[in-house]
């Protein structure tokens, strides 16, 4: 009886581990457009735009854009990814 429970427990744990191991970070699963690379993420769209524009003005990159993963709400930040082109 104890062996059966142990085997069932290990089988369940292996299934959970396999499922968790297959998940990847969101930005790793989204391919960036040709020539652009992921730079950073921000909670608000104006932050993303500010840093994208500031980096372009400073000459750190030639082009940028913000990708909206999760839009912000009036009470909580979202998830905005800054992609840049050097």
Biopython code that builds the backbone (N, CA, C, O; Angstrom):
import numpy as np
from Bio.PDB.StructureBuilder import StructureBuilder

atoms = [
    (1, "UNK", "N", (0.820, -1.194, 0.000)),
    (1, "UNK", "CA", (0.000, 0.000, 0.000)),
    (1, "UNK", "C", (0.866, 1.261, 0.000)),
    (1, "UNK", "O", (0.594, 2.211, -0.735)),
    (2, "UNK", "N", (1.901, 1.260, 0.824)),
    (2, "UNK", "CA", (2.775, 2.427, 0.906)),
    (2, "UNK", "C", (3.527, 2.642, -0.407)),
    (2, "UNK", "O", (3.714, 3.778, -0.842)),
    (3, "UNK", "N", (3.959, 1.543, -1.036)),
    (3, "UNK", "CA", (4.665, 1.649, -2.316)),
    (3, "UNK", "C", (3.775, 2.270, -3.388)),
    (3, "UNK", "O", (4.219, 3.106, -4.176)),
    (4, "UNK", "N", (2.521, 1.852, -3.404)),
    (4, "UNK", "CA", (1.583, 2.377, -4.397)),
    (4, "UNK", "C", (1.393, 3.876, -4.211)),
    (4, "UNK", "O", (1.403, 4.617, -5.193)),
    (5, "UNK", "N", (1.222, 4.339, -2.984)),
    (5, "UNK", "CA", (1.067, 5.766, -2.723)),
    (5, "UNK", "C", (2.316, 6.537, -3.107)),
    (5, "UNK", "O", (2.231, 7.623, -3.681)),
    (6, "UNK", "N", (3.457, 5.984, -2.796)),
    (6, "UNK", "CA", (4.714, 6.648, -3.144)),
    (6, "UNK", "C", (4.845, 6.777, -4.655)),
    (6, "UNK", "O", (5.218, 7.836, -5.160)),
    (7, "UNK", "N", (4.540, 5.703, -5.377)),
    (7, "UNK", "CA", (4.623, 5.742, -6.837)),
    (7, "UNK", "C", (3.632, 6.745, -7.419)),
    (7, "UNK", "O", (3.971, 7.500, -8.330)),
    (8, "UNK", "N", (2.427, 6.752, -6.900)),
    (8, "UNK", "CA", (1.440, 7.712, -7.387)),
    (8, "UNK", "C", (1.876, 9.149, -7.103)),
    (8, "UNK", "O", (1.710, 10.034, -7.942)),
    (9, "UNK", "N", (2.426, 9.369, -5.929)),
    (9, "UNK", "CA", (2.909, 10.702, -5.576)),
    (9, "UNK", "C", (4.048, 11.145, -6.469)),
    (9, "UNK", "O", (4.083, 12.294, -6.910)),
    (10, "UNK", "N", (4.979, 10.245, -6.739)),
    (10, "UNK", "CA", (6.098, 10.578, -7.618)),
    (10, "UNK", "C", (5.632, 10.811, -9.043)),
    (10, "UNK", "O", (6.146, 11.697, -9.726)),
    (11, "UNK", "N", (4.666, 10.030, -9.499)),
    (11, "UNK", "CA", (4.127, 10.215, -10.853)),
    (11, "UNK", "C", (3.433, 11.564, -10.978)),
    (11, "UNK", "O", (3.584, 12.251, -11.989)),
    (12, "UNK", "N", (2.677, 11.945, -9.960)),
    (12, "UNK", "CA", (2.000, 13.244, -9.980)),
    (12, "UNK", "C", (3.013, 14.377, -9.956)),
    (12, "UNK", "O", (2.860, 15.364, -10.675)),
    (13, "UNK", "N", (4.042, 14.240, -9.139)),
    (13, "UNK", "CA", (5.075, 15.254, -9.061)),
    (13, "UNK", "C", (5.807, 15.382, -10.389)),
    (13, "UNK", "O", (6.112, 16.496, -10.816)),
    (14, "UNK", "N", (6.089, 14.283, -11.041)),
    (14, "UNK", "CA", (6.759, 14.314, -12.340)),
    (14, "UNK", "C", (5.887, 15.015, -13.372)),
    (14, "UNK", "O", (6.396, 15.776, -14.195)),
    (15, "UNK", "N", (4.591, 14.771, -13.341)),
    (15, "UNK", "CA", (3.677, 15.434, -14.273)),
    (15, "UNK", "C", (3.624, 16.929, -14.061)),
    (15, "UNK", "O", (3.619, 17.698, -15.023)),
    (16, "UNK", "N", (3.584, 17.345, -12.813)),
    (16, "UNK", "CA", (3.561, 18.774, -12.498)),
    (16, "UNK", "C", (4.882, 19.416, -12.911)),
    (16, "UNK", "O", (4.887, 20.501, -13.491)),
    (17, "UNK", "N", (5.992, 18.760, -12.621)),
    (17, "UNK", "CA", (7.306, 19.300, -12.982)),
    (17, "UNK", "C", (7.442, 19.441, -14.490)),
    (17, "UNK", "O", (7.988, 20.433, -14.972)),
    (18, "UNK", "N", (6.958, 18.469, -15.234)),
    (18, "UNK", "CA", (7.045, 18.539, -16.686)),
    (18, "UNK", "C", (6.214, 19.690, -17.228)),
    (18, "UNK", "O", (6.641, 20.385, -18.150)),
    (19, "UNK", "N", (5.035, 19.895, -16.666)),
    (19, "UNK", "CA", (4.173, 20.975, -17.116)),
    (19, "UNK", "C", (4.790, 22.329, -16.798)),
    (19, "UNK", "O", (4.793, 23.217, -17.651)),
    (20, "UNK", "N", (5.303, 22.501, -15.611)),
    (20, "UNK", "CA", (5.929, 23.757, -15.224)),
    (20, "UNK", "C", (7.199, 23.992, -16.034)),
    (20, "UNK", "O", (7.485, 25.130, -16.409)),
    (21, "UNK", "N", (7.946, 22.966, -16.303)),
    (21, "UNK", "CA", (9.184, 23.109, -17.055)),
    (21, "UNK", "C", (8.970, 23.522, -18.491)),
    (21, "UNK", "O", (9.874, 24.084, -19.110)),
    (22, "UNK", "N", (7.794, 23.257, -19.040)),
    (22, "UNK", "CA", (7.530, 23.608, -20.426)),
    (22, "UNK", "C", (7.092, 25.047, -20.609)),
    (22, "UNK", "O", (7.109, 25.557, -21.729)),
    (23, "UNK", "N", (6.704, 25.708, -19.542)),
    (23, "UNK", "CA", (6.288, 27.092, -19.671)),
    (23, "UNK", "C", (7.520, 27.973, -19.769)),
    (23, "UNK", "O", (8.548, 27.692, -19.153)),
    (24, "UNK", "N", (7.410, 29.033, -20.541)),
    (24, "UNK", "CA", (8.528, 29.954, -20.748)),
    (24, "UNK", "C", (8.083, 31.361, -20.391)),
    (24, "UNK", "O", (6.885, 31.642, -20.380)),
    (25, "UNK", "N", (9.023, 32.250, -20.099)),
    (25, "UNK", "CA", (8.659, 33.635, -19.856)),
    (25, "UNK", "C", (7.949, 34.213, -21.078)),
    (25, "UNK", "O", (8.243, 33.827, -22.209)),
    (26, "UNK", "N", (7.032, 35.118, -20.854)),
    (26, "UNK", "CA", (6.229, 35.642, -21.948)),
    (26, "UNK", "C", (7.068, 36.290, -23.031)),
    (26, "UNK", "O", (6.858, 36.012, -24.211)),
    (27, "UNK", "N", (8.009, 37.143, -22.669)),
    (27, "UNK", "CA", (8.767, 37.819, -23.715)),
    (27, "UNK", "C", (9.688, 36.885, -24.468)),
    (27, "UNK", "O", (10.097, 37.210, -25.583)),
    (28, "UNK", "N", (10.033, 35.731, -23.902)),
    (28, "UNK", "CA", (10.866, 34.775, -24.619)),
    (28, "UNK", "C", (10.061, 34.040, -25.678)),
    (28, "UNK", "O", (10.627, 33.587, -26.673)),
    (29, "UNK", "N", (8.758, 33.911, -25.489)),
    (29, "UNK", "CA", (7.953, 33.185, -26.453)),
    (29, "UNK", "C", (7.476, 34.086, -27.587)),
    (29, "UNK", "O", (7.054, 33.585, -28.629)),
    (30, "UNK", "N", (7.535, 35.388, -27.408)),
    (30, "UNK", "CA", (7.123, 36.317, -28.450)),
    (30, "UNK", "C", (8.352, 36.734, -29.235)),
    (30, "UNK", "O", (9.271, 37.345, -28.691)),
    (31, "UNK", "N", (8.362, 36.403, -30.507)),
    (31, "UNK", "CA", (9.513, 36.740, -31.346)),
    (31, "UNK", "C", (9.517, 38.238, -31.625)),
    (31, "UNK", "O", (8.485, 38.820, -31.961)),
    (32, "UNK", "N", (10.667, 38.846, -31.485)),
    (32, "UNK", "CA", (10.771, 40.265, -31.808)),
    (32, "UNK", "C", (10.934, 40.416, -33.314)),
    (32, "UNK", "O", (11.491, 39.534, -33.968)),
    (33, "UNK", "N", (10.457, 41.517, -33.866)),
    (33, "UNK", "CA", (10.596, 41.742, -35.298)),
    (33, "UNK", "C", (12.065, 41.807, -35.706)),
    (33, "UNK", "O", (12.935, 42.081, -34.879)),
    (34, "UNK", "N", (12.325, 41.560, -36.947)),
    (34, "UNK", "CA", (13.699, 41.543, -37.457)),
    (34, "UNK", "C", (14.422, 42.844, -37.130)),
    (34, "UNK", "O", (13.915, 43.933, -37.397)),
    (35, "UNK", "N", (15.584, 42.721, -36.561)),
    (35, "UNK", "CA", (16.404, 43.881, -36.253)),
    (35, "UNK", "C", (16.143, 44.507, -34.894)),
    (35, "UNK", "O", (16.931, 45.341, -34.448)),
    (36, "UNK", "N", (15.074, 44.137, -34.230)),
    (36, "UNK", "CA", (14.749, 44.690, -32.920)),
    (36, "UNK", "C", (15.106, 43.685, -31.833)),
    (36, "UNK", "O", (15.014, 42.474, -32.033)),
    (37, "UNK", "N", (15.508, 44.200, -30.691)),
    (37, "UNK", "CA", (15.813, 43.345, -29.551)),
    (37, "UNK", "C", (15.062, 43.872, -28.329)),
    (37, "UNK", "O", (14.818, 45.071, -28.195)),
    (38, "UNK", "N", (14.706, 42.951, -27.451)),
    (38, "UNK", "CA", (14.037, 43.316, -26.206)),
    (38, "UNK", "C", (15.015, 44.101, -25.344)),
    (38, "UNK", "O", (16.165, 43.696, -25.173)),
    (39, "UNK", "N", (14.556, 45.227, -24.800)),
    (39, "UNK", "CA", (15.413, 46.049, -23.956)),
    (39, "UNK", "C", (14.981, 46.001, -22.492)),
    (39, "UNK", "O", (15.799, 45.710, -21.619)),
    (40, "UNK", "N", (13.700, 46.284, -22.211)),
    (40, "UNK", "CA", (13.217, 46.313, -20.839)),
    (40, "UNK", "C", (11.694, 46.306, -20.848)),
    (40, "UNK", "O", (11.077, 46.476, -21.900)),
    (41, "UNK", "N", (11.089, 46.110, -19.686)),
    (41, "UNK", "CA", (9.630, 46.223, -19.603)),
    (41, "UNK", "C", (9.261, 47.267, -18.565)),
    (41, "UNK", "O", (10.017, 47.528, -17.629)),
    (42, "UNK", "N", (8.078, 47.866, -18.746)),
    (42, "UNK", "CA", (7.604, 48.951, -17.896)),
    (42, "UNK", "C", (6.141, 48.710, -17.555)),
    (42, "UNK", "O", (5.456, 47.944, -18.234)),
    (43, "UNK", "N", (5.668, 49.359, -16.511)),
    (43, "UNK", "CA", (4.308, 49.171, -16.054)),
    (43, "UNK", "C", (3.297, 50.106, -16.696)),
    (43, "UNK", "O", (2.095, 49.841, -16.673)),
    (44, "UNK", "N", (3.786, 51.202, -17.269)),
    (44, "UNK", "CA", (2.877, 52.199, -17.834)),
    (44, "UNK", "C", (3.352, 52.565, -19.237)),
    (44, "UNK", "O", (4.557, 52.587, -19.487)),
    (45, "UNK", "N", (2.432, 52.853, -20.155)),
    (45, "UNK", "CA", (2.839, 53.150, -21.532)),
    (45, "UNK", "C", (3.689, 54.408, -21.655)),
    (45, "UNK", "O", (4.587, 54.467, -22.495)),
    (46, "UNK", "N", (3.418, 55.415, -20.828)),
    (46, "UNK", "CA", (4.218, 56.638, -20.914)),
    (46, "UNK", "C", (5.657, 56.410, -20.459)),
    (46, "UNK", "O", (6.567, 57.075, -20.953)),
    (47, "UNK", "N", (5.880, 55.485, -19.528)),
    (47, "UNK", "CA", (7.253, 55.142, -19.128)),
    (47, "UNK", "C", (7.995, 54.510, -20.290)),
    (47, "UNK", "O", (9.132, 54.877, -20.585)),
    (48, "UNK", "N", (7.353, 53.565, -20.944)),
    (48, "UNK", "CA", (7.965, 52.870, -22.066)),
    (48, "UNK", "C", (8.314, 53.864, -23.173)),
    (48, "UNK", "O", (9.422, 53.835, -23.709)),
    (49, "UNK", "N", (7.384, 54.732, -23.509)),
    (49, "UNK", "CA", (7.621, 55.733, -24.551)),
    (49, "UNK", "C", (8.724, 56.704, -24.155)),
    (49, "UNK", "O", (9.559, 57.077, -24.979)),
    (50, "UNK", "N", (8.724, 57.110, -22.897)),
    (50, "UNK", "CA", (9.737, 58.047, -22.426)),
    (50, "UNK", "C", (11.144, 57.465, -22.593)),
    (50, "UNK", "O", (12.030, 58.120, -23.142)),
    (51, "UNK", "N", (11.342, 56.236, -22.119)),
    (51, "UNK", "CA", (12.673, 55.638, -22.201)),
    (51, "UNK", "C", (13.054, 55.270, -23.621)),
    (51, "UNK", "O", (14.229, 55.336, -23.983)),
    (52, "UNK", "N", (12.083, 54.885, -24.427)),
    (52, "UNK", "CA", (12.372, 54.621, -25.828)),
    (52, "UNK", "C", (12.834, 55.872, -26.554)),
    (52, "UNK", "O", (13.826, 55.846, -27.282)),
    (53, "UNK", "N", (12.112, 56.970, -26.353)),
    (53, "UNK", "CA", (12.467, 58.233, -26.987)),
    (53, "UNK", "C", (13.778, 58.785, -26.435)),
    (53, "UNK", "O", (14.607, 59.287, -27.195)),
    (54, "UNK", "N", (13.971, 58.696, -25.127)),
    (54, "UNK", "CA", (15.207, 59.201, -24.516)),
    (54, "UNK", "C", (16.431, 58.451, -25.054)),
    (54, "UNK", "O", (17.462, 59.069, -25.319)),
    (55, "UNK", "N", (16.331, 57.151, -25.214)),
    (55, "UNK", "CA", (17.446, 56.376, -25.756)),
    (55, "UNK", "C", (17.735, 56.718, -27.196)),
    (55, "UNK", "O", (18.894, 56.738, -27.613)),
    (56, "UNK", "N", (16.682, 56.991, -27.972)),
    (56, "UNK", "CA", (16.889, 57.384, -29.370)),
    (56, "UNK", "C", (17.532, 58.768, -29.454)),
    (56, "UNK", "O", (18.447, 58.979, -30.250)),
    (57, "UNK", "N", (17.060, 59.706, -28.642)),
    (57, "UNK", "CA", (17.623, 61.057, -28.633)),
    (57, "UNK", "C", (19.080, 61.064, -28.177)),
    (57, "UNK", "O", (19.879, 61.871, -28.652)),
    (58, "UNK", "N", (19.425, 60.164, -27.256)),
    (58, "UNK", "CA", (20.801, 60.079, -26.753)),
    (58, "UNK", "C", (21.706, 59.301, -27.703)),
    (58, "UNK", "O", (22.918, 59.250, -27.495)),
    (59, "UNK", "N", (21.135, 58.698, -28.739)),
    (59, "UNK", "CA", (21.944, 57.964, -29.705)),
    (59, "UNK", "C", (22.253, 56.533, -29.301)),
    (59, "UNK", "O", (23.133, 55.903, -29.888)),
    (60, "UNK", "N", (21.546, 56.012, -28.310)),
    (60, "UNK", "CA", (21.781, 54.629, -27.881)),
    (60, "UNK", "C", (21.205, 53.629, -28.878)),
    (60, "UNK", "O", (21.740, 52.531, -29.032)),
    (61, "UNK", "N", (20.121, 53.998, -29.555)),
    (61, "UNK", "CA", (19.528, 53.162, -30.596)),
    (61, "UNK", "C", (18.896, 54.061, -31.645)),
    (61, "UNK", "O", (18.684, 55.254, -31.428)),
    (62, "UNK", "N", (18.602, 53.454, -32.788)),
    (62, "UNK", "CA", (18.087, 54.236, -33.911)),
    (62, "UNK", "C", (16.567, 54.228, -33.993)),
    (62, "UNK", "O", (15.975, 55.150, -34.552)),
    (63, "UNK", "N", (15.937, 53.215, -33.452)),
    (63, "UNK", "CA", (14.493, 53.100, -33.518)),
    (63, "UNK", "C", (14.003, 52.299, -32.310)),
    (63, "UNK", "O", (14.774, 51.542, -31.719)),
    (64, "UNK", "N", (12.740, 52.456, -31.942)),
    (64, "UNK", "CA", (12.181, 51.747, -30.800)),
    (64, "UNK", "C", (10.683, 51.627, -30.963)),
    (64, "UNK", "O", (10.081, 52.356, -31.752)),
    (65, "UNK", "N", (10.077, 50.717, -30.228)),
    (65, "UNK", "CA", (8.629, 50.661, -30.105)),
    (65, "UNK", "C", (8.260, 49.922, -28.826)),
    (65, "UNK", "O", (9.050, 49.146, -28.288)),
    (66, "UNK", "N", (7.053, 50.177, -28.354)),
    (66, "UNK", "CA", (6.542, 49.543, -27.140)),
    (66, "UNK", "C", (5.461, 48.543, -27.522)),
    (66, "UNK", "O", (4.521, 48.871, -28.246)),
    (67, "UNK", "N", (5.605, 47.342, -27.032)),
    (67, "UNK", "CA", (4.629, 46.285, -27.262)),
    (67, "UNK", "C", (3.790, 46.132, -25.994)),
    (67, "UNK", "O", (4.341, 45.989, -24.903)),
    (68, "UNK", "N", (2.473, 46.161, -26.127)),
    (68, "UNK", "CA", (1.576, 46.028, -24.982)),
    (68, "UNK", "C", (1.259, 44.565, -24.751)),
    (68, "UNK", "O", (0.552, 43.946, -25.546)),
    (69, "UNK", "N", (1.775, 44.015, -23.675)),
    (69, "UNK", "CA", (1.457, 42.633, -23.298)),
    (69, "UNK", "C", (0.159, 42.614, -22.492)),
    (69, "UNK", "O", (-0.765, 41.870, -22.818)),
    (70, "UNK", "N", (0.091, 43.422, -21.455)),
    (70, "UNK", "CA", (-1.108, 43.566, -20.624)),
    (70, "UNK", "C", (-1.341, 45.055, -20.427)),
    (70, "UNK", "O", (-0.476, 45.732, -19.871)),
    (71, "UNK", "N", (-2.469, 45.587, -20.857)),
    (71, "UNK", "CA", (-2.705, 47.020, -20.681)),
    (71, "UNK", "C", (-2.884, 47.401, -19.211)),
    (71, "UNK", "O", (-3.380, 46.615, -18.403)),
    (72, "UNK", "N", (-2.479, 48.592, -18.898)),
    (72, "UNK", "CA", (-2.632, 49.100, -17.536)),
    (72, "UNK", "C", (-4.097, 49.428, -17.273)),
    (72, "UNK", "O", (-4.852, 49.733, -18.197)),
    (73, "UNK", "N", (-4.487, 49.363, -16.016)),
    (73, "UNK", "CA", (-5.834, 49.769, -15.615)),
    (73, "UNK", "C", (-5.699, 51.041, -14.778)),
    (73, "UNK", "O", (-4.580, 51.428, -14.438)),
    (74, "UNK", "N", (-6.789, 51.688, -14.444)),
    (74, "UNK", "CA", (-6.685, 52.900, -13.619)),
    (74, "UNK", "C", (-6.058, 52.658, -12.251)),
    (74, "UNK", "O", (-5.570, 53.597, -11.621)),
    (75, "UNK", "N", (-6.062, 51.413, -11.783)),
    (75, "UNK", "CA", (-5.543, 51.155, -10.439)),
    (75, "UNK", "C", (-4.325, 50.231, -10.409)),
    (75, "UNK", "O", (-3.764, 49.995, -9.339)),
    (76, "UNK", "N", (-3.905, 49.706, -11.559)),
    (76, "UNK", "CA", (-2.777, 48.769, -11.556)),
    (76, "UNK", "C", (-1.955, 48.925, -12.830)),
    (76, "UNK", "O", (-2.498, 49.216, -13.896)),
    (77, "UNK", "N", (-0.654, 48.731, -12.715)),
    (77, "UNK", "CA", (0.186, 48.818, -13.907)),
    (77, "UNK", "C", (-0.047, 47.630, -14.842)),
    (77, "UNK", "O", (-0.592, 46.601, -14.442)),
    (78, "UNK", "N", (0.366, 47.795, -16.059)),
    (78, "UNK", "CA", (0.292, 46.723, -17.046)),
    (78, "UNK", "C", (1.681, 46.182, -17.306)),
    (78, "UNK", "O", (2.536, 46.187, -16.420)),
    (79, "UNK", "N", (1.904, 45.717, -18.517)),
    (79, "UNK", "CA", (3.204, 45.188, -18.897)),
    (79, "UNK", "C", (3.495, 45.635, -20.326)),
    (79, "UNK", "O", (2.870, 45.160, -21.274)),
    (80, "UNK", "N", (4.438, 46.539, -20.467)),
    (80, "UNK", "CA", (4.817, 47.105, -21.752)),
    (80, "UNK", "C", (6.287, 46.798, -21.999)),
    (80, "UNK", "O", (7.137, 47.100, -21.161)),
    (81, "UNK", "N", (6.587, 46.201, -23.145)),
    (81, "UNK", "CA", (7.945, 45.810, -23.467)),
    (81, "UNK", "C", (8.537, 46.799, -24.450)),
    (81, "UNK", "O", (7.925, 47.124, -25.468)),
    (82, "UNK", "N", (9.714, 47.268, -24.141)),
    (82, "UNK", "CA", (10.433, 48.174, -25.025)),
    (82, "UNK", "C", (11.378, 47.374, -25.904)),
    (82, "UNK", "O", (12.253, 46.665, -25.406)),
    (83, "UNK", "N", (11.200, 47.489, -27.211)),
    (83, "UNK", "CA", (12.092, 46.874, -28.186)),
    (83, "UNK", "C", (12.863, 47.984, -28.880)),
    (83, "UNK", "O", (12.302, 49.027, -29.215)),
    (84, "UNK", "N", (14.142, 47.756, -29.091)),
    (84, "UNK", "CA", (14.984, 48.775, -29.719)),
    (84, "UNK", "C", (15.735, 48.179, -30.895)),
    (84, "UNK", "O", (15.927, 46.967, -30.997)),
    (85, "UNK", "N", (16.153, 49.075, -31.779)),
    (85, "UNK", "CA", (16.968, 48.685, -32.935)),
    (85, "UNK", "C", (18.234, 49.514, -32.895)),
    (85, "UNK", "O", (18.186, 50.741, -32.807)),
    (86, "UNK", "N", (19.374, 48.829, -32.962)),
    (86, "UNK", "CA", (20.662, 49.514, -32.885)),
    (86, "UNK", "C", (21.180, 49.855, -34.262)),
    (86, "UNK", "O", (22.257, 50.437, -34.390)),
]
sb = StructureBuilder()
sb.init_structure("model")
sb.init_model(0)
sb.init_chain("A")
sb.init_seg("    ")
for serial, (resi, resn, name, xyz) in enumerate(atoms, 1):
    if name == "N":
        sb.init_residue(resn, " ", resi, " ")
    sb.init_atom(name, np.array(xyz, "f"), 0.0, 1.0, " ", f" {name:<3s}", serial, name[0])
structure = sb.get_structure()
